[in-house]
């Protein structure tokens, strides 16, 4: 995913990042090299050396750092980013299971009821145009168990209690 534009907003203390027509924010508080009142962000640009998938910013005292688009998408909880991350992780696990399964590729293709080319697209971790259902079917054929754990984040009441109690 390519970044189209980035601009620092020292008043809001955040970068405004344009990706695929969406405007996303990335706060200065998440930076490794943090600006302050005496060392403000003076420049930010989409970095072509990083394939336009990151931006670089410069502080008044000359320090520089780069932020990858994945950090911005994760901070903004982009659902497409998390779907792609899940597909990537499942694909890598399927590749590991494939190596240790002992089943031939031809047998797996037959059991999936698909073509060899579709099978190879399915096990390609750079291909995100596949479904979680297809990967689950493959993992099932490879005799792998997939466990999904859903955890609720801290409730607002819990968070408010922590904020109301200093030192915890």
C-alpha positions in Angstrom: 0.0 0.0 0.0 1.4 3.3 -1.0 1.3 6.6 0.9 0.0 9.4 -1.3 0.8 12.4 1.0 1.9 13.2 4.6 1.8 16.4 6.5 2.8 17.2 10.0 0.4 19.0 12.3 2.4 20.4 15.2 -0.8 21.9 16.8 -2.5 18.5 16.9 0.8 16.8 17.5 0.1 14.2 14.8 0.9 13.4 11.2 -2.0 13.4 8.7 -1.4 10.5 6.2 -3.3 10.1 3.0 -3.6 6.4 1.8 -6.1 5.2 -0.9 -8.2 8.3 -0.5 -8.4 7.9 3.3 -7.0 10.4 5.7 -5.3 8.7 8.7 -3.6 10.2 11.7 -0.4 9.1 13.5 0.3 10.8 16.8 3.7 12.1 17.7 3.4 10.1 20.9 4.0 6.9 18.9 7.3 8.1 17.4 10.7 6.7 18.4 12.3 10.1 17.9 9.8 12.4 19.6 9.5 16.1 19.0 9.0 18.6 21.8 8.4 22.4 22.1 12.0 23.2 21.3 12.5 20.5 18.7 9.4 20.5 16.4 8.8 18.5 13.2 9.9 20.8 10.4 9.5 18.4 7.4 7.7 15.2 6.5 7.7 13.5 3.1 6.7 10.3 1.4 10.0 8.5 1.1 10.6 7.1 -2.4 13.6 5.1 -1.1 11.2 3.1 1.0 8.9 2.4 -2.0 6.4 5.1 -1.0 5.3 2.7 1.8 6.8 4.9 4.5 7.3 8.5 5.3 10.3 10.2 6.8 10.2 13.2 9.1 12.9 15.6 10.3 13.1 17.5 13.6 14.4 21.1 14.0 17.7 19.7 15.5 18.3 17.5 12.5 17.2 14.1 13.9 15.3 11.9 11.3 13.2 8.8 11.5 10.8 6.9 9.2 7.4 5.4 9.8 6.1 2.5 7.8 2.5 2.4 6.6 1.9 -0.7 8.6 2.4 1.3 11.8 -0.1 3.8 10.7 -2.7 1.2 9.7 -2.2 -0.7 12.9 -2.6 2.4 15.0 -5.8 3.3 13.1 -7.1 -0.3 13.4 -7.6 -0.6 9.7 -9.8 -3.8 9.1 -8.1 -4.6 5.8 -4.7 -4.5 7.4 -5.8 -6.9 10.1 -7.4 -9.2 7.5 -4.2 -9.3 5.4 -2.2 -9.9 8.5 -4.4 -12.9 9.4 -4.2 -14.3 5.8 -0.4 -13.9 5.9 0.0 -15.7 9.2 -2.3 -18.5 8.2 -0.4 -18.9 4.9 2.9 -19.1 6.6 1.5 -21.8 9.0 0.1 -23.7 6.0 3.5 -23.7 4.4 5.1 -25.2 7.5 2.3 -27.8 7.8 2.7 -28.6 4.1 6.4 -29.4 4.5 5.7 -31.8 7.4 2.5 -33.4 6.2 3.9 -36.0 3.8 1.0 -35.5 1.4 1.8 -35.0 -2.2 0.8 -31.7 -3.8 -1.4 -33.6 -6.3 -3.3 -35.3 -3.4 -3.8 -32.0 -1.7 -5.1 -30.4 -4.9 -7.5 -33.3 -5.4 -8.8 -33.1 -1.9 -9.3 -29.3 -2.2 -11.1 -29.8 -5.4 -9.1 -27.1 -7.2 -6.4 -26.6 -9.8 -2.7 -26.8 -9.2 -2.3 -23.1 -10.1 -5.0 -22.2 -7.5 -3.2 -24.3 -4.9 0.1 -22.5 -5.6 -1.7 -19.1 -5.3 -3.2 -20.4 -2.0 0.3 -21.1 -0.5 1.8 -17.9 -1.8 2.2 -15.6 1.2 2.4 -12.5 -1.0 -1.1 -13.3 -2.5 -3.8 -11.6 -0.4 -6.6 -12.4 -2.9 -7.7 -15.5 -1.1 -10.2 -16.2 1.6 -9.7 -17.3 5.2 -12.1 -20.2 4.4 -9.8 -21.5 1.6 -6.8 -21.4 4.1 -8.8 -23.2 6.8 -9.8 -25.9 4.2 -6.1 -26.4 3.3 -5.1 -26.5 7.0 -7.8 -29.1 7.7 -6.5 -31.3 4.8 -3.0 -30.9 6.2 -4.4 -32.2 9.6 -3.7 -29.0 11.4 -5.9 -27.6 14.2 -6.7 -23.9 14.0 -7.7 -22.3 17.3 -9.2 -18.9 17.3 -9.0 -16.9 20.6 -11.2 -13.8 21.0 -10.3 -11.6 23.9 -12.3 -8.6 25.0 -10.2 -5.5 25.4 -10.2 -3.7 28.7 -13.7 -2.3 29.3 -14.1 1.4 29.5 -15.0 1.2 33.2 -11.8 -0.7 33.9 -9.8 1.9 31.9 -11.5 4.8 33.7 -10.7 3.1 37.1 -7.0 2.8 36.1 -6.9 6.5 35.0 -8.6 7.5 38.3 -6.1 5.6 40.4 -2.6 7.3 40.2 0.4 5.0 40.3 -1.3 1.9 39.0 
